[in-house]
Amino acid sequence: MASFPFFIARRYLFSKKNTNAINIISGIAVSVFAIGTAVMIIILSFLNGLEGLVRELNDSFDPELKITASVGKTFYPDSLITELKKIDGIKTISATLEDNVVVRYGEAQEIARVKGVDEHFFDLNRMDTILVDGSLILELPDGKPGAIFGGVISNNLNISTNYPQYAATLYMPVKGTTYNSLNPDASLMMEYVVPTGIIMLTEEEDRDVIVVSLKTAQELLQTGKEVGAVELAVKPGYKVKSVQEEIRKMTKDKFLIRNRDEMNESAYRVFKTEKWATFAILTLVLMIAAFNVIGALTMLVLEKSSDIYIIAGMGADKFTIRRIFLMEGLLITALGIIIGGLIGIAFVMLQQRVGIVPIEGSFVEYFPIDLRWGDVVAVTVIIFVLGQIASLYPSWKATEKLNSKPGEI
């Protein structure tokens, strides 16, 4: 008796008789769930891909750990670096300095974030993977300082790495002086840097970052031997958070120690919020679409009213009859999930391997996409639940027929 409701439900759904309105509506209900499943998997995978791309770009530029002063903007790094060298898990140590400046190139001018880095900086990241033009050089053979520009600010300033004779000018107010309108140059520190490379980062960092040597930044920002941060790379086999905690204990809260996720926490939080907001919106759309299942099953109940009396006369109780139509809704939902899941997963695989949806005007040729099985499970569960909820009213309606005479509608 346990398989009886499934047998009847399967016969109703896959009937070999001539197609009628019930078959068409049932097919539409399956199609709605299939399209909904595929769309949700594809959209969530696209959002995963974008998040992965941002993480990859950040990982290519940001250190695994960054140490900054708890109070003030700069500090002398010598004693800190000496202590850090005693920690086994640290692979590379680099001193850096950042601040906002004004940059001029030709007739264009922008506010920028200059980042001075020492000779170890390129050992703790993968900037070669995000270099789109020029080279990673911060000092030219003739001794002139070089600079690596972010993609957005390079476009805004019309930066070219092909003309080393043209330099960009970095401006910073001289400390302890007031602006002199009669002689503006006397109130400003200036550094001339030759554009040597262009890197592609996230839009947030891309729009204003300029990488120069630490010496150039210290002279421009007038910090002497002080730096703004010490950046670290962790040896393979060591956990970043374990090393972070060891440094925190060593410095005794004198410094702020952050890992990559903490440095980009707000950006990653936005991605998660957008992803689940999108999931919620698509779920609401599917809730509306679930009325197709209610309509299909209700019409099936009306068409099979005589069958209901026959089945009841054979000894089936109300619970068994309800299970028939609940099982019918389950089959419609399951078929939609399977078809939609296969379509969605196939699309993701093709986008990953072949590339179906391109990106115009980007260093990435195709939209990044990343299938996560946790998303597939979440989509499957929510659609399954919606399908079963949509089946409740028609199944209850089926047993209500037993209170009326055969043939009554």
C-alpha positions in Angstrom: 0.0 0.0 0.0 3.0 2.3 0.6 3.8 2.4 -3.1 0.2 2.7 -4.2 0.0 6.6 -4.1 3.2 6.8 -6.1 1.9 4.4 -8.7 -1.3 6.3 -9.2 0.5 9.7 -9.2 3.0 8.5 -11.8 0.2 7.2 -14.0 -1.5 10.6 -13.8 1.7 12.5 -14.7 3.1 10.2 -17.4 -0.2 9.1 -19.0 0.2 7.8 -22.5 -3.3 8.9 -23.6 -3.8 11.9 -25.9 -2.5 15.2 -24.6 -5.2 17.3 -22.9 -5.3 20.5 -20.8 -4.2 18.7 -17.7 -1.0 17.4 -19.4 -0.2 20.8 -20.8 -0.7 22.5 -17.4 1.4 19.8 -15.7 4.1 20.3 -18.3 4.0 24.1 -17.7 4.4 23.5 -13.9 7.4 21.3 -14.5 8.9 23.8 -16.9 8.4 26.6 -14.3 10.3 24.7 -11.7 13.0 23.7 -14.2 13.5 27.2 -15.4 13.5 28.5 -11.8 16.1 25.9 -10.7 18.4 26.6 -13.7 18.2 30.4 -13.3 18.9 30.3 -9.6 21.9 28.0 -10.0 23.3 30.1 -12.9 22.8 33.5 -11.2 24.2 32.3 -7.9 27.2 30.8 -9.7 27.8 34.1 -11.6 27.8 35.9 -8.2 30.2 33.3 -6.8 32.5 33.8 -9.8 32.6 37.6 -9.4 33.4 37.2 -5.7 36.1 34.7 -6.6 37.6 37.1 -9.1 37.6 39.9 -6.6 39.3 37.6 -4.0 41.9 36.6 -6.6 42.7 40.2 -7.5 42.9 41.1 -3.8 45.1 38.1 -3.1 47.4 39.2 -5.9 48.0 42.6 -4.3 47.1 42.4 -0.6 49.4 40.6 1.9 48.3 37.7 4.0 48.9 39.7 7.1 49.2 43.5 7.6 50.4 45.2 10.8 49.6 48.9 11.4 49.9 51.1 14.4 47.0 51.1 16.9 47.6 54.8 17.5 48.9 57.2 14.8 49.6 56.7 11.1 53.3 55.9 11.1 55.9 54.1 13.3 59.6 53.1 13.3 59.6 49.4 12.1 63.1 48.2 13.0 62.3 46.7 16.4 59.0 45.2 15.2 60.8 43.5 12.2 63.5 42.2 14.5 60.8 40.5 16.7 58.9 39.2 13.6 62.0 37.4 12.3 61.9 35.2 15.4 58.5 33.7 14.4 58.9 30.5 12.3 55.8 30.9 10.3 56.7 34.2 8.6 58.2 33.9 5.1 58.5 37.5 3.9 58.5 40.9 5.7 57.9 44.1 3.8 57.6 47.7 5.1 55.1 50.0 3.3 53.7 53.5 3.5 50.4 54.9 2.2 48.7 58.2 2.0 46.6 60.4 -0.2 48.3 62.7 -2.7 47.4 64.8 -5.8 48.8 63.4 -9.1 49.1 65.3 -12.3 49.9 63.9 -15.7 49.8 66.3 -18.7 46.7 68.4 -18.2 44.8 65.7 -16.1 44.8 65.7 -12.4 43.4 63.3 -9.8 43.4 62.5 -6.1 45.4 59.3 -5.6 46.5 56.9 -2.9 50.2 56.5 -3.2 51.8 53.3 -1.7 55.5 53.1 -1.1 56.9 49.6 -0.9 60.4 48.2 -0.2 62.4 45.7 -2.2 60.6 42.7 -0.5 57.1 43.8 -1.5 57.0 41.8 -4.8 58.0 38.6 -2.9 54.8 38.5 -0.8 52.2 38.9 -3.6 51.5 37.9 -7.2 51.4 41.3 -8.9 52.8 39.8 -12.1 49.4 38.1 -12.5 47.6 41.5 -12.5 50.1 43.4 -14.7 48.3 44.4 -17.9 50.9 46.8 -19.3 54.6 47.7 -18.8 56.7 46.1 -16.0 57.0 46.0 -12.3 59.9 48.5 -12.0 60.1 51.2 -9.4 63.5 52.6 -10.3 64.7 53.2 -13.9 68.3 52.5 -15.0 69.1 56.2 -14.9 68.0 56.4 -11.2 64.6 58.1 -11.9 61.8 56.8 -9.7 59.1 54.7 -11.4 55.5 54.2 -10.5 52.9 51.5 -11.2 49.4 52.8 -11.7 46.0 51.1 -11.1 43.9 50.6 -14.2 41.1 53.1 -13.5 43.3 56.0 -12.5 45.7 55.3 -15.4 42.7 55.7 -17.8 41.5 58.9 -16.0 45.0 60.4 -16.4 45.6 58.8 -19.9 48.8 57.2 -18.6 51.2 55.7 -21.1 54.1 53.4 -20.2 55.6 53.9 -23.7 57.0 57.4 -23.2 59.5 57.3 -20.2 60.4 60.9 -21.0 57.0 62.0 -19.6 56.7 61.9 -15.9 53.7 62.2 -13.5 53.9 64.7 -10.7 52.9 63.8 -7.1 52.0 66.6 -4.8 51.8 66.7 -1.0 51.5 69.7 1.3 54.6 70.5 3.2 54.2 69.7 6.9 54.0 72.6 9.2 53.3 75.2 6.5 50.3 77.1 5.3 49.3 77.4 1.7 51.0 80.3 0.0 48.8 81.5 -2.9 51.6 83.8 -4.2 54.1 80.9 -4.3 52.2 77.6 -4.3 55.3 75.5 -5.0 56.8 76.6 -1.7 53.8 75.0 0.1 54.0 71.6 -1.7 56.4 68.7 -1.8 56.7 67.3 -5.3 58.0 64.0 -6.7 58.4 63.2 -10.4 57.7 59.6 -11.2 57.8 57.8 -14.6 54.9 55.4 -15.3 56.4 52.0 -15.7 53.4 49.6 -15.3 49.6 49.3 -15.1 47.9 46.8 -12.9 44.3 45.7 -12.8 42.7 45.4 -9.3 39.2 45.7 -8.0 37.4 48.9 -8.9 37.7 50.2 -5.3 41.5 50.0 -5.3 42.0 50.3 -9.0 40.6 53.9 -9.2 43.4 55.6 -7.1 46.4 53.4 -6.3 49.9 54.3 -7.3 52.8 52.1 -6.2 56.2 53.7 -5.8 59.4 52.9 -3.9 59.3 53.3 -0.1 62.1 55.9 -0.4 60.1 58.0 -2.8 57.0 57.8 -0.6 58.9 58.7 2.6 60.4 61.8 0.9 57.1 62.9 -0.5 55.1 62.3 2.7 58.0 63.6 4.9 58.0 60.7 7.4 61.7 60.1 7.6 62.4 56.4 8.4 58.9 55.8 9.6 56.5 53.5 7.7 52.7 53.0 7.8 52.6 49.2 7.8 54.5 46.0 7.9 53.1 43.4 5.5 53.8 39.7 5.8 53.6 36.5 3.8 53.2 33.2 5.7 55.2 30.1 5.0 53.4 27.1 3.3 52.1 24.7 5.9 51.4 27.4 8.5 47.9 28.7 9.2 47.5 32.5 8.7 45.3 32.9 11.8 47.7 31.0 14.0 50.6 33.2 12.9 48.3 36.3 13.4 47.5 35.2 16.9 51.1 34.7 17.7 52.0 38.2 16.5 49.1 39.6 18.5 50.4 38.0 21.7 54.0 39.2 20.9 53.0 42.9 20.2 50.6 43.0 23.2 47.9 45.1 21.4 50.4 47.8 20.4 49.6 47.1 16.8 46.5 46.2 14.7 47.1 42.9 12.9 44.6 42.0 10.1 44.4 39.2 7.6 43.1 39.5 4.0 39.5 38.7 4.8 39.5 41.4 7.6 41.1 43.9 5.3 38.4 43.4 2.7 35.6 42.6 5.1 33.2 45.2 3.9 33.6 44.3 0.2 33.0 40.5 0.9 30.0 41.3 3.1 28.5 43.2 0.2 28.9 40.2 -2.0 27.2 37.9 0.5 24.4 40.4 1.0 23.8 40.7 -2.7 23.9 37.0 -3.2 21.3 36.1 -0.6 19.2 39.1 -1.5 19.1 37.8 -5.1 18.3 34.3 -3.7 15.4 35.8 -1.7 14.0 37.7 -4.8 14.2 34.6 -7.0 12.4 32.6 -4.3 9.6 35.1 -4.2 9.3 34.8 -8.0 9.1 31.1 -7.6 6.5 31.4 -4.9 4.3 33.2 -7.4 5.2 30.6 -10.1 4.2 27.8 -7.7 0.6 28.7 -8.3 1.0 26.7 -11.6 1.3 23.6 -9.5 -1.8 24.5 -7.5 -3.7 25.1 -10.7 -2.5 21.9 -12.3 -3.3 19.7 -9.3 -6.6 21.4 -8.7 -7.7 20.7 -12.3 -6.4 17.2 -12.0 -8.6 16.7 -8.9 -11.6 18.0 -10.9 -10.9 15.7 -13.8 -10.2 12.6 -11.6 -13.2 13.1 -9.3 -14.7 9.8 -10.4 -11.4 8.0 -9.9 -11.3 9.3 -6.3 -14.7 7.6 -5.5 -13.5 4.4 -7.1 -10.2 4.4 -5.1 -12.2 5.2 -1.9 -14.6 2.4 -2.7 -11.6 0.0 -3.0 -10.7 0.8 0.6 -8.4 3.8 0.4 -8.8 6.2 3.2 -8.5 10.0 3.0 -4.9 10.0 4.0 -4.0 7.7 1.1 -5.9 9.8 -1.4 -4.2 13.0 -0.2 -0.9 11.2 -0.6 -1.7 10.5 -4.2 -1.9 14.2 -5.0 0.9 15.2 -2.7 3.0 12.6 -4.6 1.8 14.1 -7.8 3.1 17.5 -6.7 6.3 15.8 -5.5 6.9 14.3 -9.0 6.2 17.6 -10.7 8.6 19.4 -8.4 11.3 16.7 -8.6 11.1 16.5 -12.3 11.5 20.3 -12.6 14.4 20.2 -10.1 16.2 17.5 -12.0 15.7 19.0 -15.5 16.6 22.5 -14.3 19.5 21.3 -12.2 21.0 19.5 -15.2 20.5 22.6 -17.4 22.0 24.9 -14.8 25.0 22.8 -14.1 25.6 22.1 -17.8 25.6 25.9 -18.5 28.0 26.6 -15.7 30.4 23.9 -17.0 30.2 25.3 -20.5 30.9 28.8 -19.2 33.9 27.6 -17.3 35.4 25.5 -20.1 34.3 27.2 -23.3 33.0 30.6 -22.4 29.4 31.5 -23.4 28.9 34.9 -22.0 31.8 37.3 -22.8 32.8 40.6 -21.0 33.4 43.5 -23.3 36.3 45.9 -22.5 37.7 43.9 -19.6 41.0 42.1 -19.0 38.8 39.0 -18.3 37.5 37.5 -21.5 34.4 35.8 -20.1 32.2 36.3 -17.1 33.7 34.3 -14.2 31.5 31.6 -12.8 31.8 29.2 -9.9 29.4 26.3 -9.1 29.1 25.6 -5.4 27.3 22.5 -4.4 26.0 24.2 -1.2 24.0 26.6 -3.5 22.6 23.6 -5.5 21.4 22.0 -2.3 19.9 25.3 -1.1 18.1 25.8 -4.4 16.9 22.2 -4.4 15.5 22.4 -0.8 13.7 25.7 -1.3 12.1 24.6 -4.6 11.1 21.2 -3.1 9.5 23.0 -0.1 7.6 25.4 -2.4 6.4 22.4 -4.5 5.1 20.5 -1.5 3.4 23.6 0.0 1.7 24.2 -3.4 0.4 20.6 -3.3 -1.3 20.9 0.1 -4.5 22.7 -1.0 -5.3 20.4 -4.0 -4.7 17.3 -1.9 -7.0 18.5 0.7 -9.5 19.4 -2.0 -9.4 15.8 -3.3 -10.6 14.3 0.0 -13.3 17.0 0.3 -14.9 15.4 -2.8 -15.7 12.3 -0.7 -18.4 14.4 1.1 -20.2 15.0 -2.2 -22.0 12.7 -4.6 -20.1 11.1 -7.5 -20.2 13.4 -10.5 -20.6 16.6 -8.5 -18.0 19.3 -9.2 
